[in-house]
């Protein structure tokens, strides 16, 4: 039996297709209709009664490459990010995070990638600097060993590099710590420029 696709799902499918290059650069790919059918059935099998997605119209529109994370378009225009387990319903079912649209998905994926890149950049800078050369004056974390504490006001959760603080990393820019300035001011000082401004 053929069911008409809700307009919001069709619009999200088109937006996802238009963002093909951006999704691919972030390790995701749009899902075609055949793949969507398979992923839709997999999600339907995992949903226990009472799950927020049970009984709602959804269609897979994008998938993380090499992972089981899938973005499903919903009839109300939002996206639901779901980690499929390909198993029977258990407990409360799969976790779901909602995003308003494809642009928000792209922003969140870029931010996640920038956070990983900041950790790698910190390790690269730490290797060049060596241990004991840059130590947080407040908590003693050795930034040269890529250490940092989330609860320290000087570390602010980052060692020698961090994602752009202006847009929370959505622009993809990395900022490097000004080690001497951070030590002198007792505050996190990073140098960089937001690629969005």
C-alpha positions in Angstrom: 0.0 0.0 0.0 1.4 3.4 -1.0 1.3 6.2 1.5 1.8 9.8 0.6 5.0 11.2 2.1 4.2 14.1 4.5 5.4 17.4 3.0 7.8 18.2 5.8 9.6 14.9 5.3 9.8 15.5 1.5 11.2 18.9 2.1 13.8 17.6 4.6 14.8 14.9 2.1 15.4 17.5 -0.6 17.4 19.7 1.9 19.5 16.7 2.8 20.2 15.9 -0.8 21.2 19.5 -1.5 23.7 19.3 1.4 25.4 16.1 0.0 28.9 17.6 -0.2 28.7 19.1 3.3 27.4 15.9 4.8 30.2 13.9 3.1 32.8 16.2 4.4 31.5 15.5 7.9 31.4 11.7 7.5 27.7 11.4 6.8 25.8 10.6 3.6 22.3 11.2 2.4 20.1 8.0 2.3 18.2 7.1 -0.8 14.7 5.7 -0.8 15.7 2.0 -0.7 18.2 2.6 2.2 15.6 4.7 3.9 13.1 1.9 3.8 15.6 -0.5 5.4 16.5 2.0 8.1 12.9 2.9 8.7 12.0 -0.8 9.3 15.0 -1.2 11.6 13.9 1.7 13.7 10.3 0.6 13.8 11.5 -2.8 15.1 13.5 -1.1 17.9 10.7 1.2 19.2 8.8 -0.1 22.3 5.3 1.2 23.0 5.5 4.6 24.6 8.7 5.7 22.8 8.5 9.3 21.6 8.9 8.1 17.9 6.4 5.2 18.2 3.4 5.9 16.0 4.9 9.0 14.3 5.8 9.4 10.6 9.5 9.3 10.0 12.0 8.6 7.2 15.7 8.1 7.2 17.5 10.9 5.3 21.2 10.6 6.3 23.5 8.2 8.0 26.9 8.4 9.6 29.5 6.4 7.6 30.8 3.4 9.5 28.4 3.9 12.4 24.8 3.2 13.3 23.8 6.9 13.8 20.9 7.9 11.5 19.0 11.2 11.0 15.3 10.7 10.5 13.0 13.4 9.1 9.8 13.8 11.1 6.4 15.0 9.9 6.7 18.2 11.9 9.9 19.2 10.0 12.4 18.3 12.7 15.2 15.7 12.5 15.5 12.9 15.0 19.1 11.6 15.5 18.9 7.9 16.6 21.6 5.3 17.3 20.2 2.1 15.9 21.1 -1.2 17.6 19.5 -3.6 15.1 18.0 -5.5 18.0 14.6 -6.0 19.5 13.0 -3.3 21.7 14.7 -3.0 25.1 13.8 -0.8 28.0 12.9 2.7 26.8 14.3 2.0 23.3 16.9 3.9 21.3 17.9 7.3 22.5 16.8 10.2 20.3 18.0 13.8 20.0 16.0 16.3 18.1 17.3 19.1 15.7 15.2 21.7 14.0 16.5 21.2 10.5 19.3 20.0 8.2 21.3 23.2 8.9 21.3 22.4 12.6 22.5 18.9 11.8 25.4 20.3 9.7 26.3 22.8 12.5 26.3 20.1 15.2 28.3 17.7 13.1 30.9 20.4 12.3 31.1 21.3 15.9 31.7 17.7 16.9 34.4 17.4 14.3 36.0 20.6 15.5 36.1 19.3 19.1 38.0 16.2 17.9 40.3 18.3 15.8 41.1 20.6 18.8 42.1 17.5 20.9 44.4 16.4 18.1 45.9 19.9 17.7 46.5 20.0 21.5 48.4 16.7 21.2 50.4 18.0 18.3 51.3 21.2 20.1 52.0 19.3 23.3 54.4 17.0 21.5 56.4 20.0 20.1 56.4 21.7 23.5 57.1 18.7 25.7 56.0 18.0 29.3 56.4 20.6 32.1 56.8 23.6 29.7 53.2 24.8 30.0 51.4 24.1 33.3 48.1 25.5 34.4 48.8 27.9 37.3 45.4 27.2 38.9 45.1 23.4 38.8 48.5 22.1 37.8 47.3 20.4 34.6 50.2 19.9 32.2 49.0 21.4 29.0 52.2 20.1 27.4 50.8 16.6 28.1 47.5 17.6 26.6 45.9 17.7 30.1 43.1 20.1 31.1 40.3 20.2 33.6 36.7 21.2 32.9 36.3 22.5 36.4 39.3 24.8 36.2 38.7 28.5 35.3 42.1 28.7 33.5 42.0 25.4 31.6 38.3 25.8 30.8 38.3 22.2 29.6 41.0 22.7 26.9 44.8 22.2 26.9 46.7 24.0 24.0 43.9 24.3 21.4 40.2 24.6 21.4 37.3 25.0 19.0 36.3 28.6 18.2 34.6 30.0 21.3 32.6 32.5 19.3 30.4 29.9 17.6 31.3 26.9 19.7 33.3 25.4 16.9 30.6 25.4 14.2 32.9 27.4 11.9 35.6 24.7 12.1 38.3 27.1 13.3 40.7 26.1 16.0 42.2 28.6 18.4 45.6 28.1 20.1 46.2 28.9 23.8 48.3 31.9 24.6 50.2 30.1 27.3 52.0 33.1 28.9 48.8 35.2 28.8 46.7 32.5 30.3 49.3 32.1 33.2 49.6 35.8 33.7 45.9 36.6 33.7 44.6 33.5 35.4 42.1 33.2 32.7 41.8 31.1 29.5 43.3 33.1 26.7 43.2 31.6 23.2 44.1 33.2 19.9 42.2 32.6 16.7 39.5 34.0 14.5 35.9 32.8 13.9 35.6 31.7 10.3 31.9 32.9 10.3 32.7 36.5 11.1 
